[in-house]
């Protein structure tokens, strides 16, 4: 919603370009910087407690943003709501995964969860355009109303868990500090990529500092008696592939959506409301994710459905590469409907794959890793297309040069989903190997049983 509202906010409060950019970036920094810590906090301090506490914080600071009279108030409100989301989203996901055993019921619940998330991603521009037409402050007040309703419902419907079991070894405070510092600096580095070569030494220093703190975090976790993050979870190939796939898919989606918004508003002169209505078709994922996707997953499995989503995304974004100066909406429609369908196919199964095979006591951590990946993906996608567009824009001026820059920027989401397709193909191959290995073990066990006379006689005796 905020992407559509920024021009109105900037004009009303007379914000500088830098402050307006920070209103967008502050949320990403807070969310990406603390999601990993938020996921582990849900496991250690209680999922219901974390969800209710941080939903309340989200509500309060979103309201503060609605009453803002200066840029710094907006930046603070956005940063704290990002931090709140970083704690409550993994808690919400782990509440679901720990309420159902692995299997069809959990998959159905996760696909519904992913469907609502997909709807938020796709319909955010539409809702933002409608609310901005009323007044930009409603972009902050509407989440207050929704969060308040969720809070009342959650207090009544989310069951209170028993006391959180702790082993007495304490909370890994040093691990939390180094993790948050590394993630914040990494997010800041990614956000700064959109500036291209401008002040590149600052970007480089931030990136090196993030790497240094990341290395320190690994050392701390290896030595900690009760580590914040059990590093062994990163050796789970299916989880890592799902997280990387989510990063690439969400990054490409947000990058594409950003470029299309700029194309329609800056080059074609469409209003924010016209742009929002044009993109509403991408919201088909909110309907398809909980209806069509579960059937496909039940028939073909997660890995194949994810691969299908990536392939569809490659086709969708590829169709938009030759975009023209006067393309009709009919010419854009195939890309928009395919992009929404691709999201419906890929995002839910990626959520399932990122939490499958993870112990219950680490479901919050798994959710934190997934949400960290999606937040960094969105930041990378938007920053990359912005940087490429900025560099391509320096080669000329006028509408044709601008259109050429848009086309160049559109290659970023295409490259990201192509990389995701390759990664997904590896996941399909790994899934096939796992099935063959399981069938071979079953066959060997059956043949050994039939070849062992003692086992046969024992079996007959038991039947007698």
C-alpha positions in Angstrom: 0.0 0.0 0.0 2.8 2.4 0.9 4.3 2.4 -2.6 1.2 4.0 -4.0 0.8 6.5 -1.1 4.4 7.9 -1.0 3.9 10.6 -3.7 0.9 12.0 -1.7 2.7 11.7 1.6 5.7 13.5 0.2 3.7 16.4 -1.2 1.5 16.8 1.9 4.4 16.8 4.4 6.9 18.4 2.1 9.4 15.6 2.5 12.8 15.5 0.9 13.6 12.7 -1.6 15.9 11.1 1.0 13.2 11.1 3.8 10.6 9.7 1.4 12.9 6.9 0.5 13.5 6.2 4.2 9.8 5.9 4.8 9.8 3.0 2.4 13.2 1.5 3.5 12.6 1.7 7.3 10.0 -1.0 7.3 12.2 -3.3 5.3 15.1 -2.7 7.7 13.0 -3.5 10.7 11.4 -6.5 9.2 14.5 -8.1 7.6 16.7 -7.2 10.5 14.8 -8.9 13.2 12.8 -11.7 11.5 15.4 -14.4 12.4 15.5 -13.3 16.0 11.7 -13.1 16.0 11.3 -16.6 14.8 13.5 -18.0 17.5 11.9 -15.8 20.2 8.6 -17.5 19.3 10.1 -20.9 20.0 11.7 -19.8 23.3 9.3 -17.3 24.8 6.0 -18.6 23.5 4.3 -18.3 20.2 0.9 -17.0 21.4 2.6 -14.4 23.7 4.9 -13.2 20.9 2.0 -12.9 18.4 -0.3 -11.0 20.7 2.4 -8.7 22.1 3.9 -7.7 18.7 0.5 -7.4 17.1 -0.3 -4.8 19.7 2.9 -3.0 19.0 2.1 -3.1 15.3 -1.3 -1.6 15.9 0.0 1.3 18.1 2.8 2.4 15.8 0.8 2.1 12.7 -1.6 4.5 14.3 1.3 6.8 15.1 2.2 6.9 11.4 -1.4 8.0 10.7 -1.0 11.0 13.0 2.5 11.9 11.8 3.2 15.6 11.1 6.8 15.2 10.2 9.1 12.8 8.3 10.9 11.4 11.3 7.6 10.3 12.9 6.8 8.3 9.7 10.3 6.7 9.6 10.1 5.7 13.3 6.6 4.3 12.9 7.6 2.4 9.8 10.7 0.9 11.4 8.9 -0.2 14.6 6.0 -1.7 12.6 8.6 -3.6 10.6 10.2 -4.9 13.8 6.7 -5.9 15.1 6.0 -7.8 11.9 9.4 -9.5 12.2 8.3 -11.0 15.5 4.6 -11.7 14.9 4.8 -13.3 11.4 7.0 -16.2 12.3 5.0 -16.7 15.5 1.8 -16.8 13.4 3.3 -19.3 11.0 4.6 -21.6 13.8 1.2 -21.4 15.6 -0.2 -23.1 12.4 2.6 -25.6 11.9 2.6 -26.8 15.5 -1.2 -27.1 15.6 -1.2 -29.8 12.9 0.9 -32.8 12.2 2.8 -33.0 8.9 0.4 -34.1 6.2 -2.7 -33.0 4.3 -4.3 -30.9 7.1 -1.2 -28.9 7.8 -0.6 -28.4 4.0 -4.2 -27.1 3.7 -3.7 -24.7 6.6 -0.4 -23.5 5.2 -1.9 -23.0 1.7 -4.7 -20.9 3.2 -2.1 -18.9 5.2 0.0 -18.4 2.0 -3.2 -17.5 0.1 -3.9 -14.6 2.4 -0.2 -13.5 2.2 -0.4 -13.7 -1.6 -3.5 -11.6 -1.6 -1.7 -9.0 0.5 1.2 -8.9 -1.9 -1.0 -8.6 -5.0 -3.8 -6.4 -3.7 -1.7 -4.0 -1.7 -1.3 -1.7 -4.6 -5.0 -1.8 -5.3 -6.1 -1.1 -1.7 -3.3 1.5 -1.4 -4.6 3.3 -4.4 -8.2 3.3 -3.1 -7.2 4.5 0.4 -4.8 7.2 -1.0 -7.7 8.6 -3.1 -9.5 9.1 0.3 -6.5 10.3 2.1 -3.0 8.9 2.6 -3.4 8.7 6.4 -5.9 5.8 5.9 -2.9 3.7 4.6 -1.9 3.7 8.3 -5.3 3.7 9.9 -6.7 0.8 7.9 -4.1 -1.6 9.4 -5.0 -0.3 12.8 -8.6 -1.4 12.3 -7.6 -4.7 10.9 -5.0 -5.4 13.6 -7.5 -4.5 16.3 -10.0 -7.0 14.9 -7.2 -9.7 14.7 -6.1 -9.0 18.2 -9.6 -9.5 19.7 -10.1 -12.7 17.6 -6.7 -14.0 18.6 -7.2 -13.5 22.3 -10.4 -15.5 22.1 -9.4 -18.2 19.5 -5.7 -18.9 19.8 -5.4 -21.4 22.7 -3.0 -20.6 25.6 -0.1 -23.0 25.5 1.5 -24.5 28.6 4.6 -23.0 30.2 7.6 -22.7 27.9 10.2 -25.3 28.8 13.7 -23.9 29.3 16.8 -25.8 30.2 18.2 -23.2 32.5 21.1 -22.3 30.3 19.8 -18.8 29.6 19.0 -16.8 26.5 21.8 -16.4 23.8 22.0 -12.6 24.2 25.3 -12.3 22.3 23.9 -14.4 19.5 20.8 -12.2 19.3 22.9 -9.0 19.2 25.2 -10.2 16.5 22.3 -11.7 14.4 20.3 -8.5 14.6 23.3 -6.4 13.8 24.3 -8.5 10.8 20.8 -8.6 9.4 20.3 -4.9 9.8 23.5 -4.1 8.0 22.8 -6.6 5.3 19.3 -5.1 4.7 20.8 -1.6 4.7 23.4 -2.8 2.1 20.7 -4.2 -0.1 18.5 -1.1 0.2 21.5 1.1 -0.8 22.0 -0.9 -4.0 19.2 1.1 -5.6 21.5 4.1 -5.5 23.9 2.4 -7.9 27.4 3.8 -7.8 26.4 6.8 -5.8 28.3 6.8 -2.4 29.4 3.2 -3.2 32.1 3.3 -0.5 29.3 3.5 2.2 27.5 0.6 0.6 30.7 -1.4 0.5 31.5 -0.7 4.2 28.0 -1.6 5.2 28.3 -4.9 3.3 31.7 -5.8 4.8 30.4 -5.0 8.3 27.4 -7.2 7.7 29.8 -10.1 6.7 32.0 -9.5 9.7 29.1 -9.6 12.1 27.7 -12.6 10.3 31.0 -14.4 10.8 31.0 -13.4 14.5 27.4 -14.8 14.8 28.5 -18.2 13.5 31.4 -18.3 15.9 29.1 -17.3 18.8 26.5 -19.9 17.9 29.1 -22.7 17.7 30.3 -22.0 21.2 27.0 -21.1 22.9 25.5 -23.6 25.3 22.0 -22.7 24.1 22.5 -21.2 20.6 19.9 -18.8 19.3 20.1 -20.7 15.9 21.1 -24.3 15.7 23.3 -24.1 12.6 22.5 -27.7 11.8 19.2 -26.6 10.4 21.1 -25.0 7.5 22.3 -28.5 6.5 18.7 -29.4 5.7 18.8 -29.2 1.9 15.1 -29.0 1.3 14.7 -26.2 3.8 17.6 -24.2 2.3 16.3 -24.7 -1.2 12.8 -23.6 -0.2 14.1 -20.4 1.4 16.3 -19.6 -1.6 13.4 -20.3 -3.9 11.2 -18.0 -1.9 13.8 -15.2 -2.0 14.1 -15.5 -5.8 10.4 -15.8 -6.4 9.2 -13.0 -4.1 12.1 -10.8 -5.2 11.2 -11.2 -8.9 7.5 -10.6 -8.1 8.1 -7.3 -6.2 10.7 -6.2 -8.8 8.3 -6.8 -11.7 5.4 -5.1 -9.8 7.6 -2.1 -9.1 8.7 -1.7 -12.7 5.2 -2.0 -14.1 3.9 0.6 -11.6 6.6 3.0 -12.8 5.9 2.3 -16.4 2.1 2.9 -16.0 2.4 6.0 -13.9 5.6 7.8 -15.1 5.6 6.8 -18.8 1.9 6.3 -19.5 0.6 9.0 -17.1 -1.9 6.7 -15.4 -3.1 7.8 -11.9 -2.5 5.7 -8.8 -6.1 4.5 -8.8 -6.0 3.5 -12.5 -2.8 1.6 -11.9 -4.3 -0.1 -8.9 -7.3 -1.2 -10.8 -5.2 -2.4 -13.7 -3.1 -4.6 -11.4 -6.1 -6.1 -9.5 -6.1 -9.1 -11.8 -2.8 -10.2 -10.2 -4.9 -10.8 -7.0 -6.2 -14.0 -8.6 -3.6 -15.8 -6.4 -5.7 -15.0 -3.3 -8.5 -17.2 -4.8 -6.3 -19.9 -6.5 -3.9 -20.5 -3.6 -6.4 -22.1 -1.2 -8.5 -23.7 -3.9 -6.5 -25.0 -6.9 -3.0 -25.3 -5.4 -4.0 -27.9 -2.7 -5.3 -30.2 -5.4 -2.2 -29.9 -7.4 0.0 -30.5 -4.4 -2.0 -33.6 -3.4 -1.5 -35.0 -7.0 2.0 -33.9 -8.0 3.8 -33.0 -4.7 5.3 -29.7 -3.6 8.5 -29.8 -5.7 6.7 -30.2 -9.0 4.1 -27.5 -8.3 6.8 -25.1 -7.2 8.7 -25.8 -10.5 5.5 -25.2 -12.4 5.1 -21.8 -10.7 8.6 -20.8 -11.6 8.2 -21.8 -15.2 4.9 -19.9 -15.4 6.6 -16.8 -13.9 9.4 -17.1 -16.6 6.7 -17.0 -19.3 4.8 -14.2 -17.6 7.8 -11.8 -17.2 9.3 -12.8 -20.5 6.1 -11.8 -22.3 6.4 -8.3 -20.9 10.0 -7.7 -22.1 9.0 -6.2 -25.4 6.6 -3.7 -23.8 5.7 -0.8 -26.1 5.0 2.9 -25.6 1.3 2.4 -26.3 0.5 -1.1 -25.3 -3.2 -1.8 -24.6 -4.4 -3.3 -21.4 -5.3 -6.4 -23.4 -1.6 -6.8 -24.3 -0.6 -6.6 -20.7 -3.3 -8.9 -19.4 -1.7 -12.2 -20.1 1.4 -11.3 -18.1 -0.6 -10.0 -15.2 -2.9 -13.1 -15.0 0.0 -15.5 -15.4 2.1 -13.7 -12.8 -0.8 -14.0 -10.2 -1.3 -17.7 -11.1 2.4 -18.4 -10.8 2.4 -16.8 -7.3 -0.5 -19.0 -6.3 1.4 -22.1 -7.5 4.8 -21.4 -6.0 4.4 -19.4 -2.7 2.2 -21.8 -0.7 4.2 -25.0 -1.6 7.4 -23.1 -0.8 6.0 -22.3 2.7 5.2 -26.0 3.2 8.7 -27.1 2.0 10.4 -24.6 4.3 8.8 -26.1 7.4 8.6 -29.8 6.5 10.8 -32.1 8.4 11.6 -29.5 11.1 11.2 -30.4 14.7 8.3 -28.7 16.5 10.6 -26.8 18.9 12.2 -25.2 15.8 9.2 -24.3 13.8 9.5 -20.6 14.8 13.1 -20.6 13.6 12.0 -22.2 10.3 9.3 -19.6 9.9 11.9 -16.9 10.7 14.3 -18.2 8.1 11.5 -18.2 5.5 10.3 -14.7 6.3 13.9 -13.5 6.3 14.3 -14.9 2.8 11.1 -13.3 1.5 12.0 -9.9 3.0 15.5 -9.9 1.6 14.0 -11.1 -1.6 11.6 -8.2 -1.9 14.4 -5.7 -0.9 16.8 -7.3 -3.5 14.2 -7.3 -6.2 13.2 -3.7 -5.8 16.8 -2.4 -5.3 18.1 -4.4 -8.2 15.5 -3.2 -10.7 15.9 0.4 -9.4 19.7 0.3 -9.8 19.5 -1.2 -13.3 16.9 1.3 -14.3 19.0 4.1 -13.0 22.1 3.0 -14.8 20.2 2.4 -18.1 18.6 5.8 -17.8 21.9 7.5 -18.1 22.4 6.5 -21.7 19.8 8.9 -23.1 16.7 11.1 -22.5 13.2 11.3 -23.7 10.3 8.8 -23.7 12.0 6.2 -25.9 15.1 6.2 -23.6 12.9 5.8 -20.6 11.1 2.9 -22.2 14.4 1.3 -23.0 15.5 1.6 -19.4 12.2 -0.1 -18.3 12.9 -3.0 -20.6 16.4 -3.4 -19.3 15.2 -3.3 -15.7 12.6 -6.0 -16.6 15.4 -8.5 -17.2 16.1 -8.6 -13.5 12.9 -10.4 -12.5 13.3 -12.7 -15.5 16.9 -13.7 -14.4 15.7 -14.3 -10.9 12.9 -16.7 -11.9 15.1 -18.5 -14.3 17.6 -19.1 -11.4 14.6 -20.2 -9.3 13.5 -22.6 -12.1 17.0 -24.3 -12.0 16.9 -24.5 -8.2 13.4 -26.0 -8.3 14.5 -28.6 -10.9 17.1 -29.7 -8.4 14.5 -30.0 -5.7 12.4 -32.2 -8.1 15.4 -34.4 -8.7 16.1 -34.6 -4.9 12.5 -35.6 -4.3 12.7 -38.3 -6.9 15.9 -39.7 -5.3 14.2 -39.7 -1.9 11.3 -41.7 -3.3 13.6 -44.2 -5.0 15.7 -44.5 -1.9 12.7 -45.2 0.3 11.3 -47.8 -2.2 14.7 -49.5 -2.3 14.9 -49.7 1.4 11.4 -51.1 1.6 12.2 -53.7 -1.1 15.4 -54.8 0.7 13.6 -55.1 4.0 10.8 -57.2 2.4 13.2 -59.5 0.6 15.2 -60.0 3.8 12.1 -60.9 5.7 11.0 -63.4 3.1 14.4 -65.0 2.9 14.8 -65.5 6.7 13.3 -68.9 7.8 13.2 -67.9 11.5 11.2 -64.8 10.6 8.8 -66.8 8.5 8.3 -69.5 11.2 7.9 -66.8 13.8 5.4 -65.1 11.7 3.5 -68.4 11.2 3.6 -69.1 14.9 2.2 -65.7 15.7 -0.6 -66.3 13.2 -1.4 -69.6 14.8 
